[in-house]
Amino acid sequence: MTPGIDWSTAVAIEQRDGRLWVPLPPQLARQLAVGEGDVLCYTAFENGTVEVWSVRKNPYETLDLRPR
């Protein structure tokens, strides 16, 4: 593996109920120390980088992104 890379993996994107889904690879779950009920958040930056970060045990009222 290339120096500086701990692990690399791929997952297949699935469509369910009109939304895209991916299974969470075990390496990522371990790295982020997440499990059922936790939330993954994604932040996109102007330079094209996307950051993934976790929030332990969902504090949100809803994850529905549709306007109310």
CHARMM-style PDB file with segment names, atoms N, HN, CA, C and O in Angstrom:
ATOM      1  N   MET     1       0.839  -1.178   0.000  1.00  0.00      PROA
ATOM      2  CA  MET     1       0.000   0.000   0.000  1.00  0.00      PROA
ATOM      3  C   MET     1       0.888   1.247   0.000  1.00  0.00      PROA
ATOM      4  O   MET     1       2.021   1.200   0.478  1.00  0.00      PROA
ATOM      5  N   THR     2       0.394   2.328  -0.518  1.00  0.00      PROA
ATOM      6  HN  THR     2      -0.527   2.367  -0.906  1.00  0.00      PROA
ATOM      7  CA  THR     2       1.127   3.579  -0.590  1.00  0.00      PROA
ATOM      8  C   THR     2       1.437   4.100   0.808  1.00  0.00      PROA
ATOM      9  O   THR     2       0.564   4.052   1.675  1.00  0.00      PROA
ATOM     10  N   PRO     3       2.651   4.599   1.062  1.00  0.00      PROA
ATOM     11  CA  PRO     3       2.968   5.160   2.373  1.00  0.00      PROA
ATOM     12  C   PRO     3       1.961   6.247   2.767  1.00  0.00      PROA
ATOM     13  O   PRO     3       1.568   7.064   1.935  1.00  0.00      PROA
ATOM     14  N   GLY     4       1.549   6.253   4.028  1.00  0.00      PROA
ATOM     15  HN  GLY     4       1.869   5.590   4.704  1.00  0.00      PROA
ATOM     16  CA  GLY     4       0.605   7.244   4.514  1.00  0.00      PROA
ATOM     17  C   GLY     4      -0.838   6.787   4.467  1.00  0.00      PROA
ATOM     18  O   GLY     4      -1.718   7.471   4.989  1.00  0.00      PROA
ATOM     19  N   ILE     5      -1.102   5.633   3.845  1.00  0.00      PROA
ATOM     20  HN  ILE     5      -0.387   5.077   3.421  1.00  0.00      PROA
ATOM     21  CA  ILE     5      -2.469   5.111   3.774  1.00  0.00      PROA
ATOM     22  C   ILE     5      -2.570   3.907   4.710  1.00  0.00      PROA
ATOM     23  O   ILE     5      -1.862   2.917   4.527  1.00  0.00      PROA
ATOM     24  N   ASP     6      -3.444   3.990   5.708  1.00  0.00      PROA
ATOM     25  HN  ASP     6      -4.019   4.794   5.857  1.00  0.00      PROA
ATOM     26  CA  ASP     6      -3.673   2.869   6.624  1.00  0.00      PROA
ATOM     27  C   ASP     6      -4.496   1.778   5.964  1.00  0.00      PROA
ATOM     28  O   ASP     6      -4.173   0.595   6.075  1.00  0.00      PROA
ATOM     29  N   TRP     7      -5.560   2.174   5.276  1.00  0.00      PROA
ATOM     30  HN  TRP     7      -5.823   3.134   5.186  1.00  0.00      PROA
ATOM     31  CA  TRP     7      -6.431   1.221   4.605  1.00  0.00      PROA
ATOM     32  C   TRP     7      -7.204   1.922   3.512  1.00  0.00      PROA
ATOM     33  O   TRP     7      -7.344   3.145   3.506  1.00  0.00      PROA
ATOM     34  N   SER     8      -7.697   1.129   2.595  1.00  0.00      PROA
ATOM     35  HN  SER     8      -7.583   0.135   2.600  1.00  0.00      PROA
ATOM     36  CA  SER     8      -8.527   1.629   1.505  1.00  0.00      PROA
ATOM     37  C   SER     8      -9.529   0.527   1.182  1.00  0.00      PROA
ATOM     38  O   SER     8      -9.165  -0.648   1.151  1.00  0.00      PROA
ATOM     39  N   THR     9     -10.765   0.886   0.947  1.00  0.00      PROA
ATOM     40  HN  THR     9     -11.060   1.841   0.972  1.00  0.00      PROA
ATOM     41  CA  THR     9     -11.785  -0.103   0.628  1.00  0.00      PROA
ATOM     42  C   THR     9     -12.824   0.521  -0.289  1.00  0.00      PROA
ATOM     43  O   THR     9     -12.903   1.743  -0.415  1.00  0.00      PROA
ATOM     44  N   ALA    10     -13.607  -0.316  -0.917  1.00  0.00      PROA
ATOM     45  HN  ALA    10     -13.543  -1.309  -0.814  1.00  0.00      PROA
ATOM     46  CA  ALA    10     -14.671   0.158  -1.813  1.00  0.00      PROA
ATOM     47  C   ALA    10     -15.991  -0.474  -1.397  1.00  0.00      PROA
ATOM     48  O   ALA    10     -16.016  -1.591  -0.881  1.00  0.00      PROA
ATOM     49  N   VAL    11     -17.079   0.239  -1.621  1.00  0.00      PROA
ATOM     50  HN  VAL    11     -17.058   1.147  -2.041  1.00  0.00      PROA
ATOM     51  CA  VAL    11     -18.416  -0.296  -1.360  1.00  0.00      PROA
ATOM     52  C   VAL    11     -19.299  -0.002  -2.562  1.00  0.00      PROA
ATOM     53  O   VAL    11     -19.109   0.998  -3.255  1.00  0.00      PROA
ATOM     54  N   ALA    12     -20.265  -0.880  -2.802  1.00  0.00      PROA
ATOM     55  HN  ALA    12     -20.419  -1.692  -2.239  1.00  0.00      PROA
ATOM     56  CA  ALA    12     -21.206  -0.687  -3.899  1.00  0.00      PROA
ATOM     57  C   ALA    12     -22.340   0.233  -3.445  1.00  0.00      PROA
ATOM     58  O   ALA    12     -22.848   0.098  -2.332  1.00  0.00      PROA
ATOM     59  N   ILE    13     -22.725   1.155  -4.300  1.00  0.00      PROA
ATOM     60  HN  ILE    13     -22.312   1.265  -5.204  1.00  0.00      PROA
ATOM     61  CA  ILE    13     -23.840   2.068  -4.014  1.00  0.00      PROA
ATOM     62  C   ILE    13     -25.129   1.380  -4.434  1.00  0.00      PROA
ATOM     63  O   ILE    13     -25.230   0.838  -5.535  1.00  0.00      PROA
ATOM     64  N   GLU    14     -26.116   1.408  -3.538  1.00  0.00      PROA
ATOM     65  HN  GLU    14     -26.033   1.848  -2.644  1.00  0.00      PROA
ATOM     66  CA  GLU    14     -27.411   0.787  -3.812  1.00  0.00      PROA
ATOM     67  C   GLU    14     -28.487   1.865  -3.819  1.00  0.00      PROA
ATOM     68  O   GLU    14     -28.321   2.933  -3.229  1.00  0.00      PROA
ATOM     69  N   GLN    15     -29.592   1.567  -4.498  1.00  0.00      PROA
ATOM     70  HN  GLN    15     -29.727   0.699  -4.977  1.00  0.00      PROA
ATOM     71  CA  GLN    15     -30.729   2.478  -4.459  1.00  0.00      PROA
ATOM     72  C   GLN    15     -31.852   1.801  -3.673  1.00  0.00      PROA
ATOM     73  O   GLN    15     -32.229   0.665  -3.962  1.00  0.00      PROA
ATOM     74  N   ARG    16     -32.378   2.513  -2.681  1.00  0.00      PROA
ATOM     75  HN  ARG    16     -32.071   3.435  -2.446  1.00  0.00      PROA
ATOM     76  CA  ARG    16     -33.484   2.023  -1.858  1.00  0.00      PROA
ATOM     77  C   ARG    16     -34.470   3.158  -1.678  1.00  0.00      PROA
ATOM     78  O   ARG    16     -34.106   4.247  -1.234  1.00  0.00      PROA
ATOM     79  N   ASP    17     -35.696   2.903  -2.019  1.00  0.00      PROA
ATOM     80  HN  ASP    17     -35.991   2.019  -2.380  1.00  0.00      PROA
ATOM     81  CA  ASP    17     -36.755   3.904  -1.842  1.00  0.00      PROA
ATOM     82  C   ASP    17     -36.395   5.252  -2.455  1.00  0.00      PROA
ATOM     83  O   ASP    17     -36.711   6.294  -1.881  1.00  0.00      PROA
ATOM     84  N   GLY    18     -35.736   5.245  -3.618  1.00  0.00      PROA
ATOM     85  HN  GLY    18     -35.479   4.399  -4.084  1.00  0.00      PROA
ATOM     86  CA  GLY    18     -35.397   6.479  -4.308  1.00  0.00      PROA
ATOM     87  C   GLY    18     -34.180   7.209  -3.757  1.00  0.00      PROA
ATOM     88  O   GLY    18     -33.862   8.308  -4.211  1.00  0.00      PROA
ATOM     89  N   ARG    19     -33.490   6.609  -2.780  1.00  0.00      PROA
ATOM     90  HN  ARG    19     -33.748   5.716  -2.412  1.00  0.00      PROA
ATOM     91  CA  ARG    19     -32.289   7.234  -2.205  1.00  0.00      PROA
ATOM     92  C   ARG    19     -31.092   6.326  -2.430  1.00  0.00      PROA
ATOM     93  O   ARG    19     -31.250   5.114  -2.578  1.00  0.00      PROA
ATOM     94  N   LEU    20     -29.902   6.897  -2.457  1.00  0.00      PROA
ATOM     95  HN  LEU    20     -29.773   7.882  -2.337  1.00  0.00      PROA
ATOM     96  CA  LEU    20     -28.683   6.110  -2.592  1.00  0.00      PROA
ATOM     97  C   LEU    20     -28.164   5.737  -1.207  1.00  0.00      PROA
ATOM     98  O   LEU    20     -28.175   6.561  -0.292  1.00  0.00      PROA
ATOM     99  N   TRP    21     -27.710   4.492  -1.057  1.00  0.00      PROA
ATOM    100  HN  TRP    21     -27.701   3.823  -1.800  1.00  0.00      PROA
ATOM    101  CA  TRP    21     -27.215   3.969   0.214  1.00  0.00      PROA
ATOM    102  C   TRP    21     -25.907   3.231  -0.013  1.00  0.00      PROA
ATOM    103  O   TRP    21     -25.677   2.685  -1.092  1.00  0.00      PROA
ATOM    104  N   VAL    22     -25.058   3.215   0.994  1.00  0.00      PROA
ATOM    105  HN  VAL    22     -25.245   3.659   1.870  1.00  0.00      PROA
ATOM    106  CA  VAL    22     -23.850   2.377   0.971  1.00  0.00      PROA
ATOM    107  C   VAL    22     -23.696   1.712   2.336  1.00  0.00      PROA
ATOM    108  O   VAL    22     -24.016   2.314   3.361  1.00  0.00      PROA
ATOM    109  N   PRO    23     -23.209   0.477   2.351  1.00  0.00      PROA
ATOM    110  CA  PRO    23     -22.921  -0.144   3.637  1.00  0.00      PROA
ATOM    111  C   PRO    23     -21.675   0.514   4.232  1.00  0.00      PROA
ATOM    112  O   PRO    23     -20.781   0.943   3.503  1.00  0.00      PROA
ATOM    113  N   LEU    24     -21.629   0.588   5.533  1.00  0.00      PROA
ATOM    114  HN  LEU    24     -22.356   0.240   6.125  1.00  0.00      PROA
ATOM    115  CA  LEU    24     -20.480   1.177   6.215  1.00  0.00      PROA
ATOM    116  C   LEU    24     -19.400   0.108   6.363  1.00  0.00      PROA
ATOM    117  O   LEU    24     -19.610  -0.875   7.073  1.00  0.00      PROA
ATOM    118  N   PRO    25     -18.253   0.278   5.710  1.00  0.00      PROA
ATOM    119  CA  PRO    25     -17.198  -0.731   5.817  1.00  0.00      PROA
ATOM    120  C   PRO    25     -16.722  -0.861   7.265  1.00  0.00      PROA
ATOM    121  O   PRO    25     -16.645   0.142   7.975  1.00  0.00      PROA
ATOM    122  N   PRO    26     -16.401  -2.074   7.714  1.00  0.00      PROA
ATOM    123  CA  PRO    26     -15.955  -2.264   9.091  1.00  0.00      PROA
ATOM    124  C   PRO    26     -14.734  -1.423   9.455  1.00  0.00      PROA
ATOM    125  O   PRO    26     -14.610  -0.970  10.592  1.00  0.00      PROA
ATOM    126  N   GLN    27     -13.825  -1.211   8.487  1.00  0.00      PROA
ATOM    127  HN  GLN    27     -13.925  -1.579   7.563  1.00  0.00      PROA
ATOM    128  CA  GLN    27     -12.640  -0.389   8.771  1.00  0.00      PROA
ATOM    129  C   GLN    27     -13.037   1.038   9.146  1.00  0.00      PROA
ATOM    130  O   GLN    27     -12.457   1.635  10.053  1.00  0.00      PROA
ATOM    131  N   LEU    28     -14.028   1.576   8.442  1.00  0.00      PROA
ATOM    132  HN  LEU    28     -14.499   1.091   7.705  1.00  0.00      PROA
ATOM    133  CA  LEU    28     -14.466   2.943   8.718  1.00  0.00      PROA
ATOM    134  C   LEU    28     -15.199   3.014  10.050  1.00  0.00      PROA
ATOM    135  O   LEU    28     -15.001   3.954  10.820  1.00  0.00      PROA
ATOM    136  N   ALA    29     -16.040   2.028  10.322  1.00  0.00      PROA
ATOM    137  HN  ALA    29     -16.201   1.265   9.696  1.00  0.00      PROA
ATOM    138  CA  ALA    29     -16.756   2.002  11.606  1.00  0.00      PROA
ATOM    139  C   ALA    29     -15.768   1.964  12.764  1.00  0.00      PROA
ATOM    140  O   ALA    29     -15.943   2.672  13.755  1.00  0.00      PROA
ATOM    141  N   ARG    30     -14.734   1.143  12.641  1.00  0.00      PROA
ATOM    142  HN  ARG    30     -14.592   0.568  11.836  1.00  0.00      PROA
ATOM    143  CA  ARG    30     -13.706   1.083  13.707  1.00  0.00      PROA
ATOM    144  C   ARG    30     -12.953   2.398  13.817  1.00  0.00      PROA
ATOM    145  O   ARG    30     -12.737   2.899  14.921  1.00  0.00      PROA
ATOM    146  N   GLN    31     -12.551   2.962  12.678  1.00  0.00      PROA
ATOM    147  HN  GLN    31     -12.727   2.555  11.782  1.00  0.00      PROA
ATOM    148  CA  GLN    31     -11.774   4.215  12.666  1.00  0.00      PROA
ATOM    149  C   GLN    31     -12.550   5.353  13.322  1.00  0.00      PROA
ATOM    150  O   GLN    31     -11.983   6.139  14.080  1.00  0.00      PROA
ATOM    151  N   LEU    32     -13.853   5.440  13.028  1.00  0.00      PROA
ATOM    152  HN  LEU    32     -14.314   4.801  12.412  1.00  0.00      PROA
ATOM    153  CA  LEU    32     -14.688   6.509  13.578  1.00  0.00      PROA
ATOM    154  C   LEU    32     -15.315   6.135  14.925  1.00  0.00      PROA
ATOM    155  O   LEU    32     -15.944   6.972  15.573  1.00  0.00      PROA
ATOM    156  N   ALA    33     -15.144   4.878  15.342  1.00  0.00      PROA
ATOM    157  HN  ALA    33     -14.633   4.198  14.815  1.00  0.00      PROA
ATOM    158  CA  ALA    33     -15.719   4.375  16.594  1.00  0.00      PROA
ATOM    159  C   ALA    33     -17.228   4.616  16.633  1.00  0.00      PROA
ATOM    160  O   ALA    33     -17.754   5.171  17.597  1.00  0.00      PROA
ATOM    161  N   VAL    34     -17.914   4.190  15.569  1.00  0.00      PROA
ATOM    162  HN  VAL    34     -17.486   3.739  14.786  1.00  0.00      PROA
ATOM    163  CA  VAL    34     -19.358   4.389  15.476  1.00  0.00      PROA
ATOM    164  C   VAL    34     -20.085   3.056  15.459  1.00  0.00      PROA
ATOM    165  O   VAL    34     -19.520   2.010  15.139  1.00  0.00      PROA
ATOM    166  N   GLY    35     -21.357   3.134  15.815  1.00  0.00      PROA
ATOM    167  HN  GLY    35     -21.816   3.984  16.075  1.00  0.00      PROA
ATOM    168  CA  GLY    35     -22.215   1.962  15.793  1.00  0.00      PROA
ATOM    169  C   GLY    35     -23.647   2.388  15.549  1.00  0.00      PROA
ATOM    170  O   GLY    35     -23.923   3.542  15.218  1.00  0.00      PROA
ATOM    171  N   GLU    36     -24.558   1.435  15.718  1.00  0.00      PROA
ATOM    172  HN  GLU    36     -24.334   0.498  15.987  1.00  0.00      PROA
ATOM    173  CA  GLU    36     -25.970   1.701  15.479  1.00  0.00      PROA
ATOM    174  C   GLU    36     -26.454   2.858  16.346  1.00  0.00      PROA
ATOM    175  O   GLU    36     -26.154   2.918  17.538  1.00  0.00      PROA
ATOM    176  N   GLY    37     -27.204   3.773  15.740  1.00  0.00      PROA
ATOM    177  HN  GLY    37     -27.447   3.724  14.771  1.00  0.00      PROA
ATOM    178  CA  GLY    37     -27.731   4.932  16.459  1.00  0.00      PROA
ATOM    179  C   GLY    37     -26.856   6.167  16.346  1.00  0.00      PROA
ATOM    180  O   GLY    37     -27.319   7.280  16.597  1.00  0.00      PROA
ATOM    181  N   ASP    38     -25.588   5.982  15.969  1.00  0.00      PROA
ATOM    182  HN  ASP    38     -25.212   5.078  15.766  1.00  0.00      PROA
ATOM    183  CA  ASP    38     -24.712   7.128  15.739  1.00  0.00      PROA
ATOM    184  C   ASP    38     -25.025   7.715  14.365  1.00  0.00      PROA
ATOM    185  O   ASP    38     -25.733   7.100  13.567  1.00  0.00      PROA
ATOM    186  N   VAL    39     -24.496   8.900  14.094  1.00  0.00      PROA
ATOM    187  HN  VAL    39     -23.920   9.400  14.742  1.00  0.00      PROA
ATOM    188  CA  VAL    39     -24.769   9.610  12.844  1.00  0.00      PROA
ATOM    189  C   VAL    39     -23.450   9.956  12.161  1.00  0.00      PROA
ATOM    190  O   VAL    39     -22.496  10.377  12.816  1.00  0.00      PROA
ATOM    191  N   LEU    40     -23.401   9.777  10.843  1.00  0.00      PROA
ATOM    192  HN  LEU    40     -24.176   9.436  10.311  1.00  0.00      PROA
ATOM    193  CA  LEU    40     -22.264  10.264  10.060  1.00  0.00      PROA
ATOM    194  C   LEU    40     -22.666  11.563   9.392  1.00  0.00      PROA
ATOM    195  O   LEU    40     -23.753  11.667   8.823  1.00  0.00      PROA
ATOM    196  N   CYS    41     -21.798  12.543   9.459  1.00  0.00      PROA
ATOM    197  HN  CYS    41     -20.915  12.458   9.921  1.00  0.00      PROA
ATOM    198  CA  CYS    41     -22.034  13.848   8.847  1.00  0.00      PROA
ATOM    199  C   CYS    41     -20.993  14.053   7.743  1.00  0.00      PROA
ATOM    200  O   CYS    41     -19.858  13.589   7.850  1.00  0.00      PROA
ATOM    201  N   TYR    42     -21.393  14.743   6.700  1.00  0.00      PROA
ATOM    202  HN  TYR    42     -22.315  15.120   6.613  1.00  0.00      PROA
ATOM    203  CA  TYR    42     -20.508  15.021   5.571  1.00  0.00      PROA
ATOM    204  C   TYR    42     -20.460  16.529   5.362  1.00  0.00      PROA
ATOM    205  O   TYR    42     -21.492  17.199   5.363  1.00  0.00      PROA
ATOM    206  N   THR    43     -19.253  17.052   5.182  1.00  0.00      PROA
ATOM    207  HN  THR    43     -18.415  16.508   5.181  1.00  0.00      PROA
ATOM    208  CA  THR    43     -19.076  18.468   4.893  1.00  0.00      PROA
ATOM    209  C   THR    43     -18.257  18.597   3.616  1.00  0.00      PROA
ATOM    210  O   THR    43     -17.150  18.066   3.534  1.00  0.00      PROA
ATOM    211  N   ALA    44     -18.793  19.301   2.614  1.00  0.00      PROA
ATOM    212  HN  ALA    44     -19.693  19.732   2.680  1.00  0.00      PROA
ATOM    213  CA  ALA    44     -18.088  19.520   1.353  1.00  0.00      PROA
ATOM    214  C   ALA    44     -17.439  20.902   1.374  1.00  0.00      PROA
ATOM    215  O   ALA    44     -18.058  21.889   1.773  1.00  0.00      PROA
ATOM    216  N   PHE    45     -16.193  20.952   0.941  1.00  0.00      PROA
ATOM    217  HN  PHE    45     -15.691  20.151   0.617  1.00  0.00      PROA
ATOM    218  CA  PHE    45     -15.452  22.202   0.885  1.00  0.00      PROA
ATOM    219  C   PHE    45     -15.295  22.667  -0.560  1.00  0.00      PROA
ATOM    220  O   PHE    45     -15.399  21.866  -1.488  1.00  0.00      PROA
ATOM    221  N   GLU    46     -15.047  23.949  -0.747  1.00  0.00      PROA
ATOM    222  HN  GLU    46     -14.962  24.600   0.007  1.00  0.00      PROA
ATOM    223  CA  GLU    46     -14.927  24.537  -2.086  1.00  0.00      PROA
ATOM    224  C   GLU    46     -13.848  23.865  -2.932  1.00  0.00      PROA
ATOM    225  O   GLU    46     -13.952  23.851  -4.158  1.00  0.00      PROA
ATOM    226  N   ASN    47     -12.813  23.308  -2.298  1.00  0.00      PROA
ATOM    227  HN  ASN    47     -12.729  23.319  -1.302  1.00  0.00      PROA
ATOM    228  CA  ASN    47     -11.716  22.699  -3.060  1.00  0.00      PROA
ATOM    229  C   ASN    47     -12.040  21.276  -3.512  1.00  0.00      PROA
ATOM    230  O   ASN    47     -11.200  20.619  -4.126  1.00  0.00      PROA
ATOM    231  N   GLY    48     -13.265  20.788  -3.210  1.00  0.00      PROA
ATOM    232  HN  GLY    48     -13.947  21.323  -2.711  1.00  0.00      PROA
ATOM    233  CA  GLY    48     -13.682  19.460  -3.647  1.00  0.00      PROA
ATOM    234  C   GLY    48     -13.509  18.383  -2.585  1.00  0.00      PROA
ATOM    235  O   GLY    48     -14.010  17.271  -2.751  1.00  0.00      PROA
ATOM    236  N   THR    49     -12.816  18.689  -1.508  1.00  0.00      PROA
ATOM    237  HN  THR    49     -12.408  19.592  -1.373  1.00  0.00      PROA
ATOM    238  CA  THR    49     -12.641  17.731  -0.415  1.00  0.00      PROA
ATOM    239  C   THR    49     -13.961  17.542   0.317  1.00  0.00      PROA
ATOM    240  O   THR    49     -14.700  18.502   0.532  1.00  0.00      PROA
ATOM    241  N   VAL    50     -14.254  16.307   0.699  1.00  0.00      PROA
ATOM    242  HN  VAL    50     -13.653  15.527   0.525  1.00  0.00      PROA
ATOM    243  CA  VAL    50     -15.424  16.016   1.525  1.00  0.00      PROA
ATOM    244  C   VAL    50     -14.924  15.390   2.820  1.00  0.00      PROA
ATOM    245  O   VAL    50     -14.195  14.398   2.798  1.00  0.00      PROA
ATOM    246  N   GLU    51     -15.316  15.968   3.935  1.00  0.00      PROA
ATOM    247  HN  GLU    51     -15.908  16.774   3.953  1.00  0.00      PROA
ATOM    248  CA  GLU    51     -14.924  15.477   5.255  1.00  0.00      PROA
ATOM    249  C   GLU    51     -16.067  14.653   5.836  1.00  0.00      PROA
ATOM    250  O   GLU    51     -17.230  15.046   5.746  1.00  0.00      PROA
ATOM    251  N   VAL    52     -15.736  13.516   6.429  1.00  0.00      PROA
ATOM    252  HN  VAL    52     -14.791  13.197   6.502  1.00  0.00      PROA
ATOM    253  CA  VAL    52     -16.721  12.669   7.100  1.00  0.00      PROA
ATOM    254  C   VAL    52     -16.392  12.689   8.585  1.00  0.00      PROA
ATOM    255  O   VAL    52     -15.245  12.478   8.977  1.00  0.00      PROA
ATOM    256  N   TRP    53     -17.403  12.945   9.407  1.00  0.00      PROA
ATOM    257  HN  TRP    53     -18.335  13.117   9.088  1.00  0.00      PROA
ATOM    258  CA  TRP    53     -17.202  12.960  10.848  1.00  0.00      PROA
ATOM    259  C   TRP    53     -18.414  12.351  11.520  1.00  0.00      PROA
ATOM    260  O   TRP    53     -19.497  12.288  10.939  1.00  0.00      PROA
ATOM    261  N   SER    54     -18.221  11.910  12.735  1.00  0.00      PROA
ATOM    262  HN  SER    54     -17.341  11.961  13.206  1.00  0.00      PROA
ATOM    263  CA  SER    54     -19.295  11.183  13.415  1.00  0.00      PROA
ATOM    264  C   SER    54     -19.832  11.957  14.609  1.00  0.00      PROA
ATOM    265  O   SER    54     -19.141  12.777  15.213  1.00  0.00      PROA
ATOM    266  N   VAL    55     -21.085  11.667  14.924  1.00  0.00      PROA
ATOM    267  HN  VAL    55     -21.646  11.001  14.433  1.00  0.00      PROA
ATOM    268  CA  VAL    55     -21.737  12.197  16.116  1.00  0.00      PROA
ATOM    269  C   VAL    55     -22.282  10.979  16.850  1.00  0.00      PROA
ATOM    270  O   VAL    55     -23.073  10.220  16.290  1.00  0.00      PROA
ATOM    271  N   ARG    56     -21.867  10.788  18.098  1.00  0.00      PROA
ATOM    272  HN  ARG    56     -21.224  11.405  18.553  1.00  0.00      PROA
ATOM    273  CA  ARG    56     -22.301   9.628  18.868  1.00  0.00      PROA
ATOM    274  C   ARG    56     -23.769   9.738  19.235  1.00  0.00      PROA
ATOM    275  O   ARG    56     -24.237  10.813  19.610  1.00  0.00      PROA
ATOM    276  N   LYS    57     -24.483   8.660  19.133  1.00  0.00      PROA
ATOM    277  HN  LYS    57     -24.103   7.787  18.828  1.00  0.00      PROA
ATOM    278  CA  LYS    57     -25.898   8.540  19.489  1.00  0.00      PROA
ATOM    279  C   LYS    57     -26.695   9.762  19.091  1.00  0.00      PROA
ATOM    280  O   LYS    57     -26.656  10.795  19.760  1.00  0.00      PROA
ATOM    281  N   ASN    58     -27.396   9.636  18.027  1.00  0.00      PROA
ATOM    282  HN  ASN    58     -27.427   8.798  17.483  1.00  0.00      PROA
ATOM    283  CA  ASN    58     -28.156  10.670  17.351  1.00  0.00      PROA
ATOM    284  C   ASN    58     -28.821  11.718  18.260  1.00  0.00      PROA
ATOM    285  O   ASN    58     -29.791  11.407  18.951  1.00  0.00      PROA
ATOM    286  N   PRO    59     -28.300  12.964  18.263  1.00  0.00      PROA
ATOM    287  CA  PRO    59     -28.932  14.033  19.038  1.00  0.00      PROA
ATOM    288  C   PRO    59     -29.979  14.803  18.220  1.00  0.00      PROA
ATOM    289  O   PRO    59     -30.650  15.688  18.751  1.00  0.00      PROA
ATOM    290  N   TYR    60     -30.119  14.468  16.935  1.00  0.00      PROA
ATOM    291  HN  TYR    60     -29.574  13.749  16.504  1.00  0.00      PROA
ATOM    292  CA  TYR    60     -30.997  15.215  16.066  1.00  0.00      PROA
ATOM    293  C   TYR    60     -32.451  14.780  16.227  1.00  0.00      PROA
ATOM    294  O   TYR    60     -32.727  13.606  16.476  1.00  0.00      PROA
ATOM    295  N   GLU    61     -33.360  15.709  16.088  1.00  0.00      PROA
ATOM    296  HN  GLU    61     -33.135  16.662  15.886  1.00  0.00      PROA
ATOM    297  CA  GLU    61     -34.786  15.376  16.088  1.00  0.00      PROA
ATOM    298  C   GLU    61     -35.112  14.547  14.851  1.00  0.00      PROA
ATOM    299  O   GLU    61     -35.902  13.604  14.911  1.00  0.00      PROA
ATOM    300  N   THR    62     -34.492  14.911  13.724  1.00  0.00      PROA
ATOM    301  HN  THR    62     -33.850  15.677  13.674  1.00  0.00      PROA
ATOM    302  CA  THR    62     -34.706  14.186  12.473  1.00  0.00      PROA
ATOM    303  C   THR    62     -33.483  14.374  11.576  1.00  0.00      PROA
ATOM    304  O   THR    62     -32.768  15.371  11.678  1.00  0.00      PROA
ATOM    305  N   LEU    63     -33.262  13.405  10.703  1.00  0.00      PROA
ATOM    306  HN  LEU    63     -33.843  12.596  10.620  1.00  0.00      PROA
ATOM    307  CA  LEU    63     -32.216  13.545   9.684  1.00  0.00      PROA
ATOM    308  C   LEU    63     -32.844  13.858   8.328  1.00  0.00      PROA
ATOM    309  O   LEU    63     -32.144  13.895   7.317  1.00  0.00      PROA
ATOM    310  N   ASP    64     -34.148  14.081   8.299  1.00  0.00      PROA
ATOM    311  HN  ASP    64     -34.717  14.051   9.121  1.00  0.00      PROA
ATOM    312  CA  ASP    64     -34.853  14.391   7.060  1.00  0.00      PROA
ATOM    313  C   ASP    64     -34.374  15.743   6.545  1.00  0.00      PROA
ATOM    314  O   ASP    64     -34.492  16.753   7.239  1.00  0.00      PROA
ATOM    315  N   LEU    65     -33.835  15.761   5.328  1.00  0.00      PROA
ATOM    316  HN  LEU    65     -33.739  14.941   4.765  1.00  0.00      PROA
ATOM    317  CA  LEU    65     -33.278  16.998   4.770  1.00  0.00      PROA
ATOM    318  C   LEU    65     -34.299  17.808   3.985  1.00  0.00      PROA
ATOM    319  O   LEU    65     -33.990  18.900   3.510  1.00  0.00      PROA
ATOM    320  N   ARG    66     -35.528  17.278   3.843  1.00  0.00      PROA
ATOM    321  HN  ARG    66     -35.779  16.391   4.229  1.00  0.00      PROA
ATOM    322  CA  ARG    66     -36.556  18.003   3.085  1.00  0.00      PROA
ATOM    323  C   ARG    66     -37.060  19.189   3.893  1.00  0.00      PROA
ATOM    324  O   ARG    66     -37.208  19.078   5.110  1.00  0.00      PROA
ATOM    325  N   PRO    67     -37.329  20.325   3.249  1.00  0.00      PROA
ATOM    326  CA  PRO    67     -37.861  21.486   3.964  1.00  0.00      PROA
ATOM    327  C   PRO    67     -39.225  21.159   4.569  1.00  0.00      PROA
ATOM    328  O   PRO    67     -40.012  20.414   3.985  1.00  0.00      PROA
ATOM    329  N   ARG    68     -39.484  21.708   5.708  1.00  0.00      PROA
ATOM    330  HN  ARG    68     -38.845  22.313   6.182  1.00  0.00      PROA
ATOM    331  CA  ARG    68     -40.773  21.482   6.382  1.00  0.00      PROA
ATOM    332  C   ARG    68     -41.778  22.518   6.019  1.00  0.00      PROA
ATOM    333  OT1 ARG    68     -42.910  22.474   6.499  1.00  0.00      PROA
TER     334      ARG     68
END
